[in-house]
Amino acid sequence: MKAQILFTALVLQFSVSLQAQDPEVYRLRLDIPLFDYPQNLSLPGYFPSMNQSLEWSRDFYELGFYGIDALGNAIFRPGNNPGSQLRNISNHAFKYLSGLAFSRYASELPIPLGVWAHEEFHRTVLGEAGVPSKNGNWLFHRWDGTVYGIPDEMLEILKADEPDRLLNSYVAGVQYEVILNRRISTGDFYHHRSLAKNALLLYNAWYVHNYFRFSTSAASDSVKIIAPPHEDPDPALRDYAGADLTAWAADMFNPGLPYTETRDPFPNGEGVNRRVGFSDLSSEAQEYLVRQKRLSLLNFLNPAIFFVNRIRLSPEFSFNLFTQYAPTHFGNDIALLVPLKIMDHNLLVNAHRYGNRSAAGYGIGLGVFDFRLSERMSADMELDLWNQPASFLLNEKKAGGSLSIRPQFIIGSAISGYIRLSGKTHGWQMGNPYLEKNLSVQLGMNINVGIPD
C-alpha cells in the first residue's frame, strides 16, 4: 500500500512538472457553437446539431472541472516552498478524485453532460434520416437515459429502406464518448491546462468498454425480461433501441430481415420488445460482439489517462499518441492519433483501419490548428481521406474524404469568433451524422481564460 501511495504521488508530481513547462496555462476553454447549417434547420424539431451537442457538453464538463480546480486550491492551497509538497499532492489527489466522481455521477444529470449528449448523438442520426424523437435525459422531458417518441412502424420502415442509418444511430451514442475523448486529449495537449480532464478520459473509456461488457453478458438477457413490466404500454414511449450494442449486432448480421422479426413480441402489451439479449444473437454475432469488447480496450491506450498530457522532447518539439476504437454501421474504426507541437505549430496526424465482417479499408488525416494568419486571426484546417467498406456484409469499398477550414477572429483578450466550413463525400466520419455527401457551415465563439502572469 505504501508503495502504491508513493507511486501515485510520483506520477502526480511528474504530471505537475510537465505542466509547469508550458508558457501559458488555461483555467477554462469554452467552444460555443451558435449555429450549424443545415442541421439546425433540417432536423425535426430544430434540436441541436451533433457538433453542438458535443461542444455544449464539453463546455459543461469544462465548467465543472473549473469549479473543482478552484475548490481544490481553496482547500489545499498550493505552494512552491519545500514544506508545501504534501499539500500539493493532496491538492492534486483531491482534484483527480473529485473529477472522477463528477465524470461518473454528474454525467447522468438531465443537463448537457455525458448521457444527454450520448442520447443527442442517437437523435441527430435519426433526425437526419427523417425520424423525430425526444431525449429521455433532459430536464424538460424525463430523466431515464432513453431516446423515445418513435413508433415501431417507423423503425420498421427505417430498417427496410435505410438500414445503414438505423445501424449508425445505434452506435452513434458510444461514438460520442470516443470523440469527446479525442477532443479533450488533443485540446489539452495543444493548450496547457491548470486542471487537465484525465479523470473524464478514464471514465469515457470505461463507459464504452463497460457497455460492451454488459452487452456480451447474461445481464443483457436479464434486463430484457426485467425491464418490460416497467416500460410504457405505448411502444412510441419506450426507448427506441433498448440496448444499443446488441440491437446493432442483431440488425447488422440480419440486414434483410424485417425489424419485427429480430425482436420478440412485447410481453402483455403492444408491439415488440425492443431489447435484444446476448443469447438472442447468432453464434457468429456473439463472437463478433465479444471481439468488439476486447477491441474497446484500445480506448485505454491513451497516456493522458495516466496524467501524461504531453511528451516534450525539446522546447521546440512535443508529441503524444493514443489509440481509439469505435463501432460503426459497417463494423468498426480503429484509429491511431498523434498530436504534435513543433515550435508554435499544432498538428494532428491520424491513421485509421475501417473493418467490416471480413475485410478492411484504410484512412489517413492531417490537421493544423491555431495557425496564425495575422495578429488577430488564426485558422484550423483538417483533411481526411478514406477507403471504407460500403457495408458490414459486402467487401465493396468506397473512397472519399472531408475537408474543414475554420478561420477564427480575435474579438477581445479572452473572446474570439469563428466560422467553420466543412464538406465531405460519401462515407462515415465520427461526429458527422451524414453518410452521404454534405456541406456544412458553423458559427460560434470561444472563451479562453488563462492564469495571469
ChimeraX attribute file (.defattr): number of C-alpha atoms within 10 A of each C-alpha:
attribute: neighborCount
match mode: 1-to-1
recipient: residues
	/A:1	6
	/A:2	7
	/A:3	8
	/A:4	9
	/A:5	10
	/A:6	11
	/A:7	12
	/A:8	14
	/A:9	19
	/A:10	13
	/A:11	15
	/A:12	21
	/A:13	17
	/A:14	14
	/A:15	19
	/A:16	18
	/A:17	11
	/A:18	17
	/A:19	20
	/A:20	14
	/A:21	12
	/A:22	12
	/A:23	9
	/A:24	15
	/A:25	19
	/A:26	17
	/A:27	20
	/A:28	19
	/A:29	21
	/A:30	19
	/A:31	20
	/A:32	19
	/A:33	23
	/A:34	13
	/A:35	17
	/A:36	20
	/A:37	14
	/A:38	14
	/A:39	23
	/A:40	18
	/A:41	14
	/A:42	14
	/A:43	21
	/A:44	18
	/A:45	12
	/A:46	12
	/A:47	21
	/A:48	23
	/A:49	29
	/A:50	25
	/A:51	21
	/A:52	23
	/A:53	25
	/A:54	27
	/A:55	20
	/A:56	21
	/A:57	22
	/A:58	24
	/A:59	19
	/A:60	17
	/A:61	23
	/A:62	21
	/A:63	16
	/A:64	16
	/A:65	25
	/A:66	18
	/A:67	16
	/A:68	20
	/A:69	22
	/A:70	15
	/A:71	16
	/A:72	21
	/A:73	18
	/A:74	11
	/A:75	12
	/A:76	18
	/A:77	14
	/A:78	18
	/A:79	13
	/A:80	8
	/A:81	7
	/A:82	7
	/A:83	9
	/A:84	14
	/A:85	15
	/A:86	13
	/A:87	16
	/A:88	22
	/A:89	19
	/A:90	19
	/A:91	20
	/A:92	22
	/A:93	16
	/A:94	19
	/A:95	25
	/A:96	24
	/A:97	13
	/A:98	19
	/A:99	25
	/A:100	19
	/A:101	15
	/A:102	19
	/A:103	23
	/A:104	17
	/A:105	10
	/A:106	17
	/A:107	22
	/A:108	19
	/A:109	17
	/A:110	22
	/A:111	19
	/A:112	24
	/A:113	23
	/A:114	29
	/A:115	28
	/A:116	27
	/A:117	30
	/A:118	28
	/A:119	25
	/A:120	32
	/A:121	30
	/A:122	29
	/A:123	30
	/A:124	28
	/A:125	27
	/A:126	25
	/A:127	23
	/A:128	19
	/A:129	18
	/A:130	14
	/A:131	18
	/A:132	19
	/A:133	23
	/A:134	20
	/A:135	27
	/A:136	24
	/A:137	26
	/A:138	22
	/A:139	13
	/A:140	10
	/A:141	11
	/A:142	13
	/A:143	17
	/A:144	15
	/A:145	18
	/A:146	24
	/A:147	24
	/A:148	20
	/A:149	19
	/A:150	19
	/A:151	17
	/A:152	21
	/A:153	13
	/A:154	15
	/A:155	20
	/A:156	18
	/A:157	14
	/A:158	20
	/A:159	20
	/A:160	16
	/A:161	11
	/A:162	13
	/A:163	21
	/A:164	21
	/A:165	19
	/A:166	27
	/A:167	27
	/A:168	25
	/A:169	27
	/A:170	29
	/A:171	23
	/A:172	31
	/A:173	25
	/A:174	27
	/A:175	23
	/A:176	28
	/A:177	24
	/A:178	23
	/A:179	18
	/A:180	20
	/A:181	26
	/A:182	19
	/A:183	14
	/A:184	18
	/A:185	26
	/A:186	23
	/A:187	17
	/A:188	21
	/A:189	23
	/A:190	21
	/A:191	16
	/A:192	22
	/A:193	22
	/A:194	21
	/A:195	23
	/A:196	31
	/A:197	25
	/A:198	23
	/A:199	22
	/A:200	25
	/A:201	26
	/A:202	20
	/A:203	22
	/A:204	23
	/A:205	24
	/A:206	17
	/A:207	17
	/A:208	22
	/A:209	23
	/A:210	15
	/A:211	16
	/A:212	23
	/A:213	19
	/A:214	17
	/A:215	25
	/A:216	24
	/A:217	14
	/A:218	13
	/A:219	14
	/A:220	22
	/A:221	18
	/A:222	12
	/A:223	15
	/A:224	18
	/A:225	14
	/A:226	11
	/A:227	12
	/A:228	18
	/A:229	12
	/A:230	8
	/A:231	14
	/A:232	13
	/A:233	16
	/A:234	13
	/A:235	22
	/A:236	18
	/A:237	18
	/A:238	23
	/A:239	23
	/A:240	23
	/A:241	22
	/A:242	21
	/A:243	21
	/A:244	23
	/A:245	25
	/A:246	27
	/A:247	25
	/A:248	24
	/A:249	24
	/A:250	23
	/A:251	23
	/A:252	22
	/A:253	17
	/A:254	17
	/A:255	18
	/A:256	11
	/A:257	14
	/A:258	15
	/A:259	23
	/A:260	17
	/A:261	11
	/A:262	19
	/A:263	19
	/A:264	15
	/A:265	14
	/A:266	16
	/A:267	13
	/A:268	9
	/A:269	15
	/A:270	13
	/A:271	19
	/A:272	17
	/A:273	24
	/A:274	24
	/A:275	25
	/A:276	26
	/A:277	25
	/A:278	27
	/A:279	15
	/A:280	17
	/A:281	20
	/A:282	14
	/A:283	11
	/A:284	11
	/A:285	21
	/A:286	19
	/A:287	13
	/A:288	16
	/A:289	22
	/A:290	17
	/A:291	13
	/A:292	21
	/A:293	21
	/A:294	12
	/A:295	18
	/A:296	25
	/A:297	17
	/A:298	19
	/A:299	25
	/A:300	21
	/A:301	15
	/A:302	24
	/A:303	17
	/A:304	26
	/A:305	22
	/A:306	16
	/A:307	20
	/A:308	20
	/A:309	27
	/A:310	24
	/A:311	16
	/A:312	15
	/A:313	9
	/A:314	9
	/A:315	11
	/A:316	11
	/A:317	14
	/A:318	18
	/A:319	19
	/A:320	21
	/A:321	21
	/A:322	21
	/A:323	21
	/A:324	23
	/A:325	26
	/A:326	25
	/A:327	26
	/A:328	26
	/A:329	26
	/A:330	22
	/A:331	25
	/A:332	22
	/A:333	24
	/A:334	19
	/A:335	21
	/A:336	17
	/A:337	22
	/A:338	17
	/A:339	23
	/A:340	24
	/A:341	21
	/A:342	13
	/A:343	11
	/A:344	12
	/A:345	15
	/A:346	21
	/A:347	22
	/A:348	19
	/A:349	18
	/A:350	18
	/A:351	19
	/A:352	23
	/A:353	19
	/A:354	24
	/A:355	22
	/A:356	23
	/A:357	18
	/A:358	11
	/A:359	16
	/A:360	18
	/A:361	20
	/A:362	18
	/A:363	19
	/A:364	18
	/A:365	18
	/A:366	18
	/A:367	19
	/A:368	18
	/A:369	19
	/A:370	18
	/A:371	17
	/A:372	15
	/A:373	12
	/A:374	9
	/A:375	8
	/A:376	12
	/A:377	17
	/A:378	17
	/A:379	19
	/A:380	19
	/A:381	19
	/A:382	18
	/A:383	18
	/A:384	19
	/A:385	20
	/A:386	24
	/A:387	20
	/A:388	27
	/A:389	28
	/A:390	20
	/A:391	20
	/A:392	21
	/A:393	17
	/A:394	13
	/A:395	17
	/A:396	14
	/A:397	16
	/A:398	15
	/A:399	16
	/A:400	17
	/A:401	20
	/A:402	20
	/A:403	18
	/A:404	18
	/A:405	19
	/A:406	20
	/A:407	18
	/A:408	23
	/A:409	20
	/A:410	16
	/A:411	13
	/A:412	10
	/A:413	10
	/A:414	12
	/A:415	14
	/A:416	18
	/A:417	19
	/A:418	21
	/A:419	18
	/A:420	19
	/A:421	16
	/A:422	17
	/A:423	15
	/A:424	23
	/A:425	20
	/A:426	17
	/A:427	22
	/A:428	25
	/A:429	17
	/A:430	15
	/A:431	18
	/A:432	18
	/A:433	26
	/A:434	21
	/A:435	18
	/A:436	10
	/A:437	14
	/A:438	15
	/A:439	15
	/A:440	15
	/A:441	17
	/A:442	21
	/A:443	16
	/A:444	17
	/A:445	18
	/A:446	19
	/A:447	16
	/A:448	14
	/A:449	15
	/A:450	17
	/A:451	11
	/A:452	7
	/A:453	6
